Amino acid sequence: MVMLLEADLLSEIANAPVERRAITNLRVLNEAYDYPRPSSFSRGLRVDPNGLAILLISGTASIDERGQSLHIGDFRAQTRRNFRNITALLEAEGATWKDIVRTSCYLRDIERDYAAFNEERTTFYREQNLDPLPASTGIQAILCRPELLIEIEAIAMFRTDPRA
């Protein structure tokens, strides 16, 4: 009887639809209002396959709730605002940095700014008590606004159904 219930549960899980929906947190960040509409991406996407939530957070930068760039010319402050914005997106979905499994970090000038980035990231991750640390890649890139010095995208995963 127990084997039959487990088989039914496994079948239900295997055949459940994968739900997807956009995520955002307009209290702390928003897109720039002068971008062409409609925007062709989501701030983040939540995917829920079988009791597991996956948050795919788009490249996030030092942007405020009005869509304005913040901390022009201050790499460290932009980095800290980036972490604040990602934290707010995670919180909007019931997640924390402990759920982050991967980041991709885009720096406008990696040779000039990587040491400062690593110092800020290390401080922030220690404050979050992260162990293990997320997998990560650092990439030099031209960002979508000339005043932005850093952009970070992230992937978080956490269980939503303890049966799964």
Legacy VTK file of the C-alpha trace (Angstrom):
# vtk DataFile Version 3.0
C-alpha trace
ASCII
DATASET POLYDATA
POINTS 164 float
0.000 0.000 0.000
2.829 2.429 0.906
4.607 1.631 -2.382
1.394 2.418 -4.279
1.039 5.801 -2.529
4.670 6.646 -3.264
4.219 5.629 -6.895
1.109 7.822 -7.144
2.959 10.747 -5.570
5.923 10.308 -7.897
3.601 10.130 -10.886
1.798 13.281 -9.737
5.098 15.124 -9.306
6.463 13.928 -12.650
3.364 15.050 -14.516
2.717 18.333 -12.703
2.866 21.437 -14.883
5.835 23.758 -14.487
4.402 27.106 -13.477
6.190 30.334 -14.394
5.575 33.947 -13.423
7.419 37.244 -13.437
8.835 38.587 -10.173
9.623 42.136 -9.130
9.882 44.417 -6.114
8.862 47.922 -7.137
9.540 49.286 -3.636
13.285 49.272 -4.351
13.892 48.999 -8.077
12.131 49.569 -11.328
13.032 49.794 -14.969
13.810 53.172 -16.448
10.635 54.716 -17.738
12.330 56.033 -20.862
13.101 52.552 -22.226
11.067 51.565 -25.265
7.810 49.849 -24.321
7.026 47.139 -24.017
10.162 45.960 -22.258
11.347 42.657 -23.679
12.383 40.968 -20.415
11.201 40.315 -16.871
13.076 41.638 -13.825
13.078 38.010 -12.779
11.221 34.804 -13.430
9.980 32.277 -10.899
9.724 28.698 -12.112
8.039 26.133 -9.869
8.717 22.549 -10.981
7.436 19.925 -8.565
7.941 21.499 -5.154
11.094 23.396 -6.074
11.170 27.149 -6.702
13.813 28.481 -9.071
14.317 32.247 -9.254
16.079 33.515 -12.365
17.008 37.107 -11.563
17.868 39.221 -14.580
20.888 41.468 -14.601
20.339 43.878 -11.724
22.155 47.153 -11.256
22.231 50.239 -9.051
18.705 51.335 -9.980
16.090 52.851 -7.665
12.305 52.539 -7.454
11.918 55.320 -10.052
14.193 53.569 -12.538
17.029 56.055 -11.976
20.684 55.061 -11.860
22.233 55.593 -8.433
25.777 56.261 -7.205
27.183 57.478 -10.524
30.970 56.993 -10.533
31.037 55.107 -7.192
31.734 51.445 -7.928
31.494 50.258 -4.322
28.183 52.026 -3.688
26.777 50.622 -6.944
27.841 47.141 -5.848
26.142 47.524 -2.471
22.941 48.831 -4.111
23.057 45.853 -6.446
23.115 43.475 -3.479
20.256 45.425 -1.855
18.136 45.156 -5.010
18.744 41.428 -5.388
17.969 40.931 -1.694
14.614 42.681 -2.181
13.772 40.504 -5.194
14.603 37.386 -3.181
12.514 38.565 -0.225
9.541 39.218 -2.513
9.538 35.486 -3.258
10.296 34.216 0.249
13.971 33.524 -0.477
17.314 34.706 0.904
20.905 34.789 -0.256
21.291 31.315 1.275
19.122 30.118 -1.628
21.419 31.613 -4.285
23.288 28.899 -6.188
24.893 30.987 -8.955
25.739 34.567 -9.878
27.098 36.119 -13.040
28.818 39.428 -12.337
29.341 41.915 -15.161
31.905 44.647 -14.530
32.455 47.512 -16.965
36.188 47.515 -16.178
37.197 44.238 -14.555
40.892 45.109 -14.309
40.207 48.360 -12.458
37.277 47.211 -10.284
37.633 43.495 -9.557
39.582 43.892 -6.301
36.970 46.342 -4.945
34.185 44.050 -6.155
35.679 41.034 -4.442
36.100 42.993 -1.183
32.462 44.190 -1.262
31.153 40.743 -2.208
33.214 39.029 0.508
31.934 41.466 3.140
28.338 41.035 1.997
28.541 37.226 1.843
30.052 37.126 5.353
27.170 39.268 6.610
24.791 36.735 5.046
26.689 33.787 6.630
26.888 31.999 3.292
28.397 28.520 3.350
28.851 27.229 0.757
29.343 30.266 -1.432
27.411 30.508 -4.704
29.097 29.501 -7.935
30.039 32.669 -9.807
31.537 34.066 -12.977
33.088 37.521 -13.427
32.806 39.036 -16.896
33.912 42.347 -18.365
31.033 43.838 -20.332
29.581 47.015 -21.720
26.412 47.539 -19.690
23.059 48.929 -20.830
23.706 52.413 -19.396
27.069 54.159 -19.599
26.966 55.223 -15.923
26.528 51.662 -14.635
29.749 50.018 -13.498
28.377 46.635 -12.356
25.411 44.366 -13.028
24.688 41.023 -11.362
22.308 38.241 -12.320
21.493 35.399 -9.974
19.830 32.008 -9.719
18.186 30.888 -6.478
16.627 27.518 -5.677
14.566 26.405 -2.688
11.994 23.767 -1.766
8.354 24.788 -1.552
6.879 21.323 -1.083
8.526 19.139 1.559
6.973 16.027 -0.070
8.930 16.575 -3.277
LINES 1 165
164 0 1 2 3 4 5 6 7 8 9 10 11 12 13 14 15 16 17 18 19 20 21 22 23 24 25 26 27 28 29 30 31 32 33 34 35 36 37 38 39 40 41 42 43 44 45 46 47 48 49 50 51 52 53 54 55 56 57 58 59 60 61 62 63 64 65 66 67 68 69 70 71 72 73 74 75 76 77 78 79 80 81 82 83 84 85 86 87 88 89 90 91 92 93 94 95 96 97 98 99 100 101 102 103 104 105 106 107 108 109 110 111 112 113 114 115 116 117 118 119 120 121 122 123 124 125 126 127 128 129 130 131 132 133 134 135 136 137 138 139 140 141 142 143 144 145 146 147 148 149 150 151 152 153 154 155 156 157 158 159 160 161 162 163
